[in-house]
């Protein structure tokens, strides 16, 4: 046979665009709608792909991907399609192929009696493949948007709308991280820190891309302004790691410790790890539930309450605080010991400082997180009054060391331990001439 015998689609229920707007509005005159009307073929293609039930959409996309996967021989005979999709119900297969043909995604070549994907279908399939590739991990949306910018830059035309999307996503992340810091919540800051780690590589790659884009002399003024804003936002995100670490150090200093070495953070982590039934059991007997007497008429209850509230002598009210109920001793909770090896290593390195040592020779260590941790602790040296006795950091802040940051703002290359560069500076032992 030369073609499939396919059923016809019912288009009687097709919506009319003017029906979605006020009577005095002409849809074609709306500047925000006009680009979509110009790209009607593309919109129709995506509408055909993604309309209907989830099952029908998945089957439609599966068929499209399989047909488009044969690069060496892109032409398909009806019999080959039937054989390829023999596991699909015949009626459902015909319906899916009809949808793809009517939308212009799949075309029939009469001269060779074969099917092939249209150029529009190839574009839709390529866009879908890119989204699937970048959509498997957190932060991959930055990679997807950045890849679109790289592609448009390579073609010589940077899409300003794509730049807007990247700036918006970076602004959302910046706002989310700032709110985590302002909250003062250790769990929220650590969650934000993990999210920053997941998007770190994409932000770094995006920074390199923005340098290339901003160096493009043919870029129009609006796109150049957006690229500069994106660059500033990326730099701000890259500085978040040290802010997170400083805030966590401050939280560690202000932790409330109770008996047996437990802190408020330990209790919070334990509570977060408990199932709801266990938490309900903990509260059992600790809360008083006011009964709801359904046998009392509401109007009578209101009258009695009004009498008690208005006419009762206030002096009769007992305002004394009831005694606290007896509490059982807290049971032992197995806690993982806090790892102070990084702190101990830093303290040893600082103790070994002679008359003077460049900051960049001592601070970088192991990875970026450890480097940020070491730099934030060095900044505490000399602030002994801010650290309570017994705090593990106490020995470090009392060291006779001064840190000097270059007033010129000079930046030195590092190129190791995940650190590309840092501000120049020196560590001096107190009492020794700088």
N, C-alpha and C positions, 0 to 999 in steps of 0.2 A: 504493500500500500504506500501511497505517496505522502500521506499525512494522517494524523490522528483524527478520529471522529470525536469531536469534543462538544460538550454541551454549551449552550449560550448562557451568558451571565445576565442576571436581572439588574438593570440600571434604572428602574423606575423610581427607586428611592433615593436617587442621587441628590445631595444637598445643593442648593443654589447659593453662591457666595454672597450676593447682596442681602440675603436673608439674615446674615450674621451681623449686619451693621444697621445703624439708624437710617431712616428713610431719606434723610437729607445728605447722606454720605455716599460718594461714588468710590467704591473700593479701589478702582484702578488709579485714582488720584492720590492714594495714601503712599507717601515715600517709603514707609517701612514694609509695605506689602508689594510694592512694584518689583523689587528684585526677585521675589518669589514667583510672581507671575511671569517674569522673563525666563525663569528657570523651570517653567511648568513641566517640561519633559522629565527633568531630574526629580522633581517633586512627585510626579505621577509614578515614576519608577520605584521610589522608596515607599510610596503609599501602597503600591501593589505588593511589595515585598513584606511589609509589616502590618498590613490590615488583616483583620480576622482573628480567629482564636490563636492561642499560643502554639497549639499543636500544628495547625495549618501553616503558621509562619515558619516553624522549625523544619517541617517537611519541605516547604518551598525553598528555604535557604540551603538545605542539604542538597536538593536537586541542582540548584544553581551552582553551588561550589563544585560538585562532581562534574558537571558539564564544563565548567571553566577550568578544570584542573588538567585537561589534556592539551598541553601546549604544543606538542609536535603535530597533532592532528586535531584541530579545533572543530571539525565538522562531524556531526552525528546524524546517522540515519535513524528513522523511527524504530527500526528493529533493534538497533544498538541501544537506544534509550530504554526500550522495553526490557531488554536483557540485563542492562545495568541496574535497573530499578525493579527487578522481578519480585523483590520482597515488599514492594509498595502495592497497596490495593489499586486495581486497574482504574476504577472510577476516580479515586483520589489523585492518582498520577495524572490523568487527563485534565482534571480540574486545575491542578497546580501548573501544568504546562500551558493551559489556556490563559491563566492569570499572567504568566511570564510573557506570553506572546502578545496579549492585548496591551500590556504596558510598554512594549517595545524593548524589553530586556532580552527576549529570545526571538530570533528572526528565522524565517523559512526561506531558503535559497531555492527558487523554483528550477533554475537551470541544472542544478546537481542533485535536487531532491534531498537536501540535507538541512539540519538545524545548525545554527551557531549563535554565540552570544553577540549582541550588538555592541558597538563602542560604549553606549550608555550602560549596558550590562557589565562590561569590563570595569568601568569606572566604579559602579556600585559595588561590585565584588571586591575590587581593590581596597575601597574605603572600609568595607566590612572586615577584610583580612587584617588591615592595620589596626582596627579597633580591637579585634580579637587577640592580636599579638600583644598589644600594650595593656590589655584589660585584666591581666592575671594577677597583679600584685598592687599593693597600696603605693600610691604616688606615681603609678604608670601614666596617669592622665597628663602629667607634666611632660613625660617622654613623648606621648602621642602628639600633643600640641606643638612641642619643640620640633618634632620631625616634620610637621607640616610647614613650619617656618623655614627649616633647612631646605626642604624641597622647593618652596617658592623662591627662596634666595638663590638657589642653584639655577632656577629658570629665569631669574632676572626680575621677577615681580614679587615683592613681599606683600602678602595679604594683610592689610591693616586690621581686618576683623579678627584674624587669628592672633595678632599681637594683643588685641583687646582681651581675648579669651585667656591668654597666658598671664597678662597683668592682673586680671580679675582673680584667677586661681591663686597666684602668688599673694595677692592682697588678702584673700580668704585665709590662707595658711598663716600669714603674719598676724592677722587678727586673732585667730585661734590660739596661736602660741602666746601672744600677749595676754589674752584672757586667762590662760593657764597660769602664767606668772603672777598676774594680779590676784588670782584666787588664793594664792598661798597654800594650795593643796598639794601635798607631796605626790599623791597618786596621779593627779591631773598633770603635774609637771613631768613626771616620769612617762606618762602616756604620750604627752606632747613630744618628749625627747625621743621616744621610740619612733614616732611618726616622722620627726625631723631626720632620723637616721635612714628611714625608708625612702625619703625624697632627696637625700643629700646628693647622690650621684647625678640625678636629673637636674638639680639646681646648678651643680658645677658645670655640667655639659651645656646647660642653657646659658650660663655666663659666657662660655667660649663662643656660643652662637651669636649672642648679642654683641660681642666685640666685633665679629665679622659684619653683622648687619649695620651697626653704627658707623663702620668704616666705609660703607657703601655711599659714594658721593651722589649716586643717582636716586637715592631714597628721598621720597617726598617729605615735606616738613612734618606732617602729622605722624607718619610712620616713624620718623627719626625721633620725635618727641616721645612716642610710646616706647621705643627701644631704650631710650635713656631712663625712663621711669622703671621699666622692667629691670634694667641693670642695677639701679639703686635698690629696688625691692629685693633682688637676688642677694646683693651684698648684705642687706639687713638680715635676711634669713640665715646666711652663712655665719653671722655673728651670734645667732641664737644659742648655739651650743654652750658658749662660755656663760651666757646669761642664765641658762638652765642650771649649770653647775654651781654658779654663785648663789642662786636662790636655794638650791638643795643644801648647800653648805650652811646657809643662814637658818634653814629649817632644822638642820641637824643640831645647830647650836642652841636653838630655842625649844628643842623637844622636851616634853614633860616626862620625867622618869618616875615610875612608881616602884613598889617593892619588887625584889627578885630580878631587877634589871630590865623589866618591861618598860617600854615607852608607849606613848599615845599612838605612834605609827605602827608599832607591833600589834596593838589591839585593833587598829583599823584594818590592817591586812588580814588579821585572823577573822574579823567579822565579815569582810568581803569574801572570804573563802568558805563561809558556812552556807549550807542550804537553808531555804526558808523555814523548813520544819524545825531545824536545829535552833534558829534564831527565835522562833515562836516558843520553843521549849525554854529558852533562856528567860524570856519575858513572862513566862507562866508564873503567876503569883506575885509578880513585881508591879503589875498594873491593875488598877481598879476599873472595872467596867460598870457603867451606870445602866441598870436594867431599863428596858422600855416596856412599861406596863400597858399592854394593849387593852386591858379591861377597864382602864380609867378613861372617862369621857374627856375629850380635849378641852371643852369649854369650862368644865369644872376644874380641871388642872390649871387652866389659865387664871381663874378666879382665885384659887388658893395661892398661886405664885404671886399674883398681884397684891394680895393681902399681906403676904410675908415680906415682899420687897418694899412696900410703901408704908404700911402702918406698923411694922415691927420696930421696936426700940433698938436703934443701932448699937447702943451701949451694951446690949445683951449679947452681941456677937462675940464669940471667942476668937480672937485673932492670934492666939499663941501658935507657935510653930510646933507641930507634933514631933515626937522623937523619931529619929531615924530607925527603921527596922533593922533587926540583927542581920548581918551579912555573913555568909559562909566565906571561909578563907579561899582565896583564888587557888585553883589547882595549877600544878606545874605545867607549863607549856614549853614544848621543845622548840627552841629558836635556832636558826642558823647563825653561827657566830659572824660578827661583822668583820669584814676583811680590811685590815688597816695596813696591808703590805705596801700599797702605793704611797700612803702617808709616811710610813717608816722609811721607804726608799728615798723619798724626797727630802726628809729630814737628814738622812745620812749624806745625801748629795750636797745639801746646803752647809752642813757642818764641815765638809771637806773644802769649802770655798776658801781660797787664800786671800790675798789682798783684793783681788778683783777678778771677775769672770763675766764674759759676755752672756747676756740673758739667753741668747739663741743657742748657746752651747749646753746649757743646763736644762732648760724647760722641755724641749721636745723629747718624748719618750713613748715607745710602744705603739700608740695610735693617737688619733685626734682627740678622742674623749679623755684619755689619760693626760695628754698635753694641756688641754683646757683645765683639767682638774688641778694640775701642778701650778699653772699660772695663777689660777684663782686663789690657791692657798698662799702662794708667795705674796700676793697682794695684802694678805692679812698680817704679815710680819710687822711687828711694832704696834699692833693694836691689841695688846694683852688685856686691856680693860674691857674689851668687847667679848672676851672668851672666859667662860666660867671655869673655876678650878675643877679639875677632874676630867675636863674635856680632852680627848686625845690630841686635839690641835694645840693645846696649851703649850707644849714643849716646843712646837715649831714657831709660834708667834713670838716667843721670848728669845729667839736666836738673835745674836748681835749682827744682823745683816740689814743693809739698806739696798733698796731697789731704785735704780735711776733709769727713767725712760727718756730716750732721745727727744729733746725739745723740738728738733727739726721735723719730727715725724718720720724719720728715715725708716724705710722698710728693707729688711734683708731677706734674701732667698734661703729657704730651708730645704725643701724638696725631699723630705723623709718623714716617716711616721705619720703620713696622711696630712702633713702641714706643708703648704706650698710656700708661704712667706709669713713673716711676723714683724712687728715693730721692734726696732733695735733698742737695746738697753744694756745695763750692766748691773751686776750684783757686787756690792762692796762690803767688806767686813768693817764694822764700826771701829772708829779710832784710827783707821788707816787712810792716808791721803788719797783722794780720788784723782 
